[in-house]
Amino acid sequence: MHMKIKHLMITGCLFTAFTLQSCIKEKDLYQAPPTTYSELNLKLDGDYLFTELPMARSTKPTVIDESKTIVGIALSMTSKDGANPTSKPYAYGIFQLDKAKNPENLKIRVIDGYTYRISCSMIANAKDSILMEANSFAAPFDLERNGKIKGECLNKFLTTEQADGVKFLYNIENPKIQTSNGEQNNCGRPFIERYHGLIDKLNVTDGMENPITLYRRFFGVKFKQTGLESGQLRIQLDDAPSIYLDASEDIHKTVETGLRMVSMKNLTANIPTGPNQHLTENIKVAVYWKKNPGEDEKQIINSTITFKRNYIHSIALTNIDHIGTPGNIGIEIEEGEMGEDPEQDIPWQRNF
């Protein structure tokens, strides 16, 4: 009897061992396939490389110092599987333009089975304007949503998951910047020459070159007046920094502001390519007059103007010598192809 029980116990153990071994083998058969990678090759292209009309004809273009100009690139990944896949950060890189122009520096291994969104932003001569510490830059090149961690310019890609936490260029599509003097930190339309390009839903083919086109995402504007007898005009374009025009001792002399390059708020909108098609933004423009220092200013204009990407807009404040009477403000396009833009008339406000 004892021998029979012992035999049954041995048989049971052998059966259990065999079953476990079978389960392990079966589990091995259903392991996830190994992660495979492809090489993503990027190449910068676009407005900064070529003379694009009409901006370049209308004024002397900014000289871009490639060692001072900063490029930020953010890669997000979305799984090709599932009904409602979500996007997550994958990698980022902060480069000097002279380094980013070399396609060898813009190669990165990406995980197969995902589509990728590549967002690239460039600020001309950023080292002269963006707040920086050592070789690290504040917004839009910071690495946290709250902007506390500045992004170091290493001229290479880094994965977002690092030993000290997840880092990513979360603000790369935010028009706001953080400047060294702090004067434009809260401005949604800073005076900055911003370029931006986007590739969305990219299926990466190993080793294939993918041009990313950087478009100018700004327009130029200057104001002029003739006839202001006293005081100062303050001009406000939405939430851009204020622009000022002073009176002249000679009321027949035209006074004009310097040319300002104004960042557009939408950095990712598609650029129209058809004839006579332009990316535009309708912007509230207000003008205030202060007759004497210490006095309250009066609003004399409150209107909306359509500004075109990549165009210079020269806006004359006419009939300024008769503030308070009906008059017009004309928009004059300076040169070449921009002359096709129709002149706009904006009535003075009459309530003083």
Backbone torsions as a table, in degrees:
resi	resn	phi	psi	omega
1	MET	NA	-45.9	178.6
2	HIS	-62.8	-37.3	179.1
3	MET	-64.8	-39.1	-179.1
4	LYS	-65.8	-43.5	179.0
5	ILE	-63.5	-42.1	-179.7
6	LYS	-62.7	-40.3	179.1
7	HIS	-64.2	-42.4	178.9
8	LEU	-63.6	-38.6	179.8
9	MET	-65.3	-41.5	178.7
10	ILE	-64.4	-43.6	179.3
11	THR	-60.7	-42.9	179.3
12	GLY	-62.9	-40.8	179.5
13	CYS	-64.8	-42.3	179.3
14	LEU	-63.3	-40.6	179.4
15	PHE	-63.7	-44.1	179.1
16	THR	-62.3	-44.9	179.9
17	ALA	-61.3	-42.0	-179.8
18	PHE	-65.0	-41.4	179.2
19	THR	-63.0	-44.8	179.4
20	LEU	-62.2	-42.3	179.9
21	GLN	-63.3	-38.3	179.0
22	SER	-65.5	-40.2	179.6
23	CYS	-64.7	-40.9	179.2
24	ILE	-62.9	-44.8	178.7
25	LYS	-62.9	-40.6	179.8
26	GLU	-65.0	-39.5	178.4
27	LYS	-63.4	-40.9	178.6
28	ASP	-59.5	-35.8	-177.9
29	LEU	-66.2	-25.0	-175.3
30	TYR	-109.1	20.5	175.1
31	GLN	-66.3	148.9	178.7
32	ALA	-61.4	143.5	178.8
33	PRO	-63.0	153.1	-178.9
34	PRO	-64.8	149.4	178.2
35	THR	-69.8	129.5	176.9
36	THR	-116.2	158.1	-174.6
37	TYR	-128.8	156.0	170.2
38	SER	-127.9	157.2	179.2
39	GLU	-93.4	121.5	175.8
40	LEU	-93.8	122.1	178.6
41	ASN	-111.2	120.5	178.2
42	LEU	-109.2	152.9	175.6
43	LYS	-144.0	126.9	179.4
44	LEU	-71.2	141.4	178.8
45	ASP	-148.0	170.0	170.7
46	GLY	122.4	-157.7	-168.1
47	ASP	-61.2	-34.3	-174.8
48	TYR	-70.6	-17.2	-178.4
49	LEU	-87.8	-27.8	-171.1
50	PHE	-124.5	160.5	173.7
51	THR	-83.5	104.2	-178.0
52	GLU	-100.2	125.8	177.4
53	LEU	-77.3	150.9	3.8
54	PRO	-99.4	-3.5	-173.7
55	MET	-54.4	-45.5	-173.6
56	ALA	-70.0	-26.9	179.9
57	ARG	-77.9	-29.4	-170.1
58	SER	-82.8	-19.0	-178.5
59	THR	-158.7	160.6	177.5
60	LYS	-66.0	121.0	-177.0
61	PRO	-68.0	152.6	175.9
62	THR	-62.2	136.4	174.7
63	VAL	-80.1	115.6	-178.9
64	ILE	-86.1	115.8	174.0
65	ASP	-84.6	110.1	-173.1
66	GLU	-65.3	-24.4	178.6
67	SER	-81.7	-14.2	178.7
68	LYS	-105.4	-11.9	-177.0
69	THR	-89.0	131.7	-173.1
70	ILE	-112.7	137.9	179.8
71	VAL	-120.3	128.5	175.2
72	GLY	-114.9	133.7	-179.4
73	ILE	-127.4	128.4	-179.7
74	ALA	-121.0	130.6	178.8
75	LEU	-113.5	124.0	173.2
76	SER	-112.7	152.8	-177.2
77	MET	-124.0	143.9	177.2
78	THR	-134.5	128.5	-178.3
79	SER	-65.0	143.6	176.5
80	LYS	-79.7	-13.2	-178.8
81	ASP	-97.5	157.4	175.6
82	GLY	94.1	155.0	-176.6
83	ALA	-74.8	-40.9	-178.5
84	ASN	-129.1	71.6	-178.3
85	PRO	-67.9	147.0	178.9
86	THR	-109.2	152.7	180.0
87	SER	-90.6	147.8	176.4
88	LYS	-144.8	152.6	-179.9
89	PRO	-63.6	144.1	178.5
90	TYR	-120.8	-48.9	-176.8
91	ALA	-159.1	165.0	176.1
92	TYR	-152.3	163.2	175.5
93	GLY	-152.3	144.3	176.0
94	ILE	-121.5	124.9	-171.1
95	PHE	-132.0	150.9	160.7
96	GLN	-75.2	149.9	-177.2
97	LEU	-60.9	-38.4	-179.0
98	ASP	-63.9	-26.0	176.4
99	LYS	-85.4	-38.1	-177.8
100	ALA	-68.5	-24.9	179.0
101	LYS	-68.5	-17.0	177.3
102	ASN	-87.0	110.4	-177.5
103	PRO	-58.1	-22.7	178.4
104	GLU	-63.3	-28.2	179.6
105	ASN	-83.4	-8.7	-177.8
106	LEU	-110.4	31.4	175.0
107	LYS	-102.1	139.5	179.9
108	ILE	-152.0	141.6	175.5
109	ARG	-80.5	131.2	178.4
110	VAL	-122.9	154.4	-176.0
111	ILE	-79.0	133.8	177.2
112	ASP	-69.2	158.0	178.8
113	GLY	91.2	8.0	-179.5
114	TYR	-131.3	154.2	165.6
115	THR	-98.8	156.6	-173.2
116	TYR	-126.9	143.5	174.6
117	ARG	-113.2	121.1	-177.4
118	ILE	-114.1	116.3	179.7
119	SER	-113.3	127.3	-173.8
120	CYS	-130.1	126.9	-179.8
121	SER	-128.3	141.1	-179.1
122	MET	-132.7	137.4	174.4
123	ILE	-118.9	121.0	-179.2
124	ALA	-64.4	131.7	177.1
125	ASN	52.0	43.1	-175.4
126	ALA	-59.4	-29.9	-178.2
127	LYS	-66.2	-16.6	177.5
128	ASP	-89.8	-8.8	-174.0
129	SER	-132.0	-41.1	-174.7
130	ILE	-77.9	138.2	177.1
131	LEU	-59.5	130.2	-178.9
132	MET	-143.8	152.5	173.7
133	GLU	-129.1	121.9	-173.4
134	ALA	56.0	-115.0	-179.5
135	ASN	-115.8	25.9	-179.1
136	SER	-114.4	144.3	-169.8
137	PHE	-121.4	146.2	175.7
138	ALA	-83.0	-170.0	-175.7
139	ALA	-51.0	136.0	13.2
140	PRO	-93.7	15.1	-176.7
141	PHE	-103.6	19.8	178.6
142	ASP	-81.2	166.0	-168.6
143	LEU	-114.9	11.4	173.9
144	GLU	-137.9	155.2	-179.7
145	ARG	-61.6	-32.5	-178.5
146	ASN	-85.4	-2.7	173.9
147	GLY	77.5	13.4	-176.1
148	LYS	-76.3	-29.9	-177.1
149	ILE	-102.8	117.5	178.0
150	LYS	-77.8	148.0	-177.9
151	GLY	-90.7	126.2	-179.0
152	GLU	-82.5	135.5	178.5
153	CYS	-84.0	101.7	-177.3
154	LEU	-109.2	-5.0	179.2
155	ASN	59.1	37.2	175.3
156	LYS	-160.4	164.7	177.9
157	PHE	-84.7	147.3	173.8
158	LEU	-130.3	143.3	174.0
159	THR	-74.5	153.5	-174.7
160	THR	-70.1	-34.1	-178.5
161	GLU	-84.7	109.2	-178.0
162	GLN	-122.6	172.2	-175.2
163	ALA	-59.8	-31.7	-177.9
164	ASP	-103.6	25.1	174.7
165	GLY	115.2	177.7	-179.0
166	VAL	-84.9	128.8	177.4
167	LYS	-126.5	146.2	-177.2
168	PHE	-164.1	156.8	177.2
169	LEU	-82.8	71.6	-174.7
170	TYR	-64.5	-27.3	-174.2
171	ASN	-103.8	18.1	-174.5
172	ILE	-66.6	-20.9	178.8
173	GLU	-106.8	12.2	178.2
174	ASN	-90.5	126.0	-179.2
175	PRO	-67.2	-18.6	-179.0
176	LYS	-73.7	146.7	179.4
177	ILE	-130.9	168.6	175.3
178	GLN	-120.1	113.6	-173.1
179	THR	-96.0	161.8	-177.4
180	SER	-65.2	-32.9	178.9
181	ASN	-94.8	-6.0	176.0
182	GLY	77.9	-0.9	-172.6
183	GLU	-71.3	-23.0	-176.3
184	GLN	-114.5	13.7	-173.0
185	ASN	-61.6	-31.3	-177.3
186	ASN	-103.6	12.9	-176.9
187	CYS	-92.4	127.8	177.1
188	GLY	-79.5	-14.0	176.7
189	ARG	-129.5	71.8	-178.4
190	PRO	-68.0	157.1	173.5
191	PHE	-81.9	94.1	-174.8
192	ILE	-154.6	149.8	177.0
193	GLU	-97.0	98.6	-174.0
194	ARG	-107.6	132.3	176.2
195	TYR	-117.2	145.0	179.8
196	HIS	-149.1	143.7	176.4
197	GLY	-139.2	155.2	-175.4
198	LEU	-145.5	134.0	168.1
199	ILE	-120.2	124.0	-176.4
200	ASP	-117.4	145.8	175.4
201	LYS	54.0	48.6	-178.7
202	LEU	-83.9	124.4	168.5
203	ASN	-90.5	112.0	-172.7
204	VAL	-76.0	128.5	171.0
205	THR	-104.2	125.1	-173.7
206	ASP	-52.4	121.4	174.6
207	GLY	81.5	-6.2	-178.2
208	MET	-77.8	138.1	179.5
209	GLU	-78.4	134.4	-179.1
210	ASN	-122.3	102.3	177.7
211	PRO	-68.7	136.8	173.8
212	ILE	-117.2	115.4	-171.9
213	THR	-87.1	119.8	177.4
214	LEU	-93.6	113.0	179.3
215	TYR	-97.2	147.8	170.5
216	ARG	-63.0	129.1	177.9
217	ARG	-116.0	49.1	178.7
218	PHE	-153.0	166.9	175.3
219	PHE	-134.7	162.9	178.7
220	GLY	-104.4	147.7	178.0
221	VAL	-149.5	142.5	168.8
222	LYS	-145.6	151.1	-177.8
223	PHE	-117.8	152.5	176.1
224	LYS	-146.1	152.5	178.6
225	GLN	-143.6	151.8	174.8
226	THR	-133.6	125.6	173.6
227	GLY	110.5	-0.6	178.9
228	LEU	-69.4	116.8	-173.3
229	GLU	-80.6	-31.6	-177.2
230	SER	-156.5	159.4	173.5
231	GLY	83.8	-156.3	-172.1
232	GLN	-146.0	144.0	174.2
233	LEU	-103.1	135.8	173.2
234	ARG	-114.5	124.5	-175.5
235	ILE	-110.5	130.3	-176.6
236	GLN	-123.3	116.3	173.7
237	LEU	-99.0	100.1	179.0
238	ASP	52.1	-126.7	179.3
239	ASP	-109.4	36.0	169.8
240	ALA	-79.6	164.9	174.1
241	PRO	-60.4	152.6	-179.4
242	SER	-69.2	149.1	175.8
243	ILE	-119.0	139.1	-173.7
244	TYR	-119.8	143.8	173.4
245	LEU	-129.0	126.5	-179.2
246	ASP	-98.0	160.5	173.7
247	ALA	-71.6	159.9	177.0
248	SER	-119.2	146.8	176.4
249	GLU	-60.8	-32.8	175.6
250	ASP	-98.3	104.9	-174.2
251	ILE	-68.5	-11.2	178.1
252	HIS	-89.9	-5.0	-179.6
253	LYS	-87.7	133.8	178.0
254	THR	-81.9	128.3	177.5
255	VAL	-109.4	131.6	-179.6
256	GLU	-134.6	154.8	178.4
257	THR	-81.0	166.7	169.4
258	GLY	-71.4	164.5	179.3
259	LEU	-75.4	128.3	176.8
260	ARG	-110.8	135.0	172.4
261	MET	-97.0	118.7	-171.1
262	VAL	-109.3	126.4	179.7
263	SER	-69.8	139.4	173.3
264	MET	-79.7	154.0	-179.0
265	LYS	-79.7	-35.8	-178.6
266	ASN	-93.9	106.2	-176.1
267	LEU	-90.2	-9.8	-173.0
268	THR	-117.7	2.1	179.7
269	ALA	-62.4	146.1	178.0
270	ASN	-64.4	142.3	178.1
271	ILE	-89.9	118.5	178.5
272	PRO	-61.9	141.8	-177.4
273	THR	-116.4	-5.4	-178.8
274	GLY	-75.4	166.0	178.4
275	PRO	-62.8	135.2	178.3
276	ASN	58.8	27.6	175.0
277	GLN	-109.2	138.8	-175.1
278	HIS	-141.7	149.6	169.8
279	LEU	-81.5	122.7	-176.1
280	THR	-127.5	161.2	171.6
281	GLU	-138.0	133.5	177.0
282	ASN	-88.4	120.6	-170.6
283	ILE	-124.6	132.5	175.5
284	LYS	-70.0	129.3	178.8
285	VAL	-121.5	124.2	178.2
286	ALA	-124.1	142.0	177.7
287	VAL	-124.5	133.3	-178.6
288	TYR	-120.9	144.2	179.5
289	TRP	-119.3	129.0	173.2
290	LYS	-117.1	114.2	-174.4
291	LYS	-70.8	-44.1	-178.3
292	ASN	-134.7	150.1	177.0
293	PRO	-57.0	139.4	179.6
294	GLY	90.0	-16.9	177.8
295	GLU	-82.9	158.7	174.1
296	ASP	-72.4	144.2	178.7
297	GLU	-84.8	153.8	179.2
298	LYS	-115.2	136.8	176.2
299	GLN	-79.3	125.9	-179.5
300	ILE	-114.1	-13.7	177.4
301	ILE	-141.0	137.2	173.3
302	ASN	-146.0	101.7	-175.1
303	SER	-148.9	-177.7	178.6
304	THR	-126.7	132.0	-179.6
305	ILE	-122.0	141.4	176.0
306	THR	-91.0	120.1	179.4
307	PHE	-108.1	139.9	-179.1
308	LYS	-100.3	136.0	171.5
309	ARG	-57.2	135.3	172.2
310	ASN	73.9	16.6	177.7
311	TYR	-118.5	149.8	170.1
312	ILE	-93.1	132.9	178.8
313	HIS	-118.0	115.5	177.9
314	SER	-102.9	113.6	-171.8
315	ILE	-111.3	116.1	179.5
316	ALA	-94.6	130.2	174.7
317	LEU	-93.0	99.6	-173.2
318	THR	-91.8	163.6	-178.9
319	ASN	57.2	29.5	-176.2
320	ILE	-69.4	-18.5	179.9
321	ASP	-78.3	-4.9	177.7
322	HIS	-127.3	53.6	179.5
323	ILE	-57.4	130.9	-179.4
324	GLY	103.5	-9.1	177.2
325	THR	-109.6	159.4	-179.9
326	PRO	-59.6	138.4	179.7
327	GLY	-162.4	-172.0	-178.1
328	ASN	-134.0	152.4	168.6
329	ILE	-112.9	124.1	-179.3
330	GLY	-103.1	147.9	173.9
331	ILE	-104.9	120.1	-179.3
332	GLU	-113.5	123.0	177.9
333	ILE	-88.8	132.8	-163.2
334	GLU	-71.8	-52.1	-169.8
335	GLU	-144.1	163.0	166.8
336	GLY	51.2	-135.0	-175.4
337	GLU	-58.4	-24.7	-179.1
338	MET	-67.5	-14.2	178.2
339	GLY	-65.7	-14.4	178.6
340	GLU	-74.1	-14.5	-179.1
341	ASP	-69.1	125.1	-179.2
342	PRO	-66.8	144.7	177.8
343	GLU	-71.2	138.4	179.1
344	GLN	-109.1	141.3	176.4
345	ASP	-112.9	129.3	-177.7
346	ILE	-121.0	119.5	-176.2
347	PRO	-71.7	146.3	173.3
348	TRP	-67.2	148.5	168.7
349	GLN	-77.0	144.1	-175.2
350	ARG	-107.3	-0.7	-176.0
351	ASN	-95.7	107.8	-179.5
352	PHE	-119.9	NA	NA
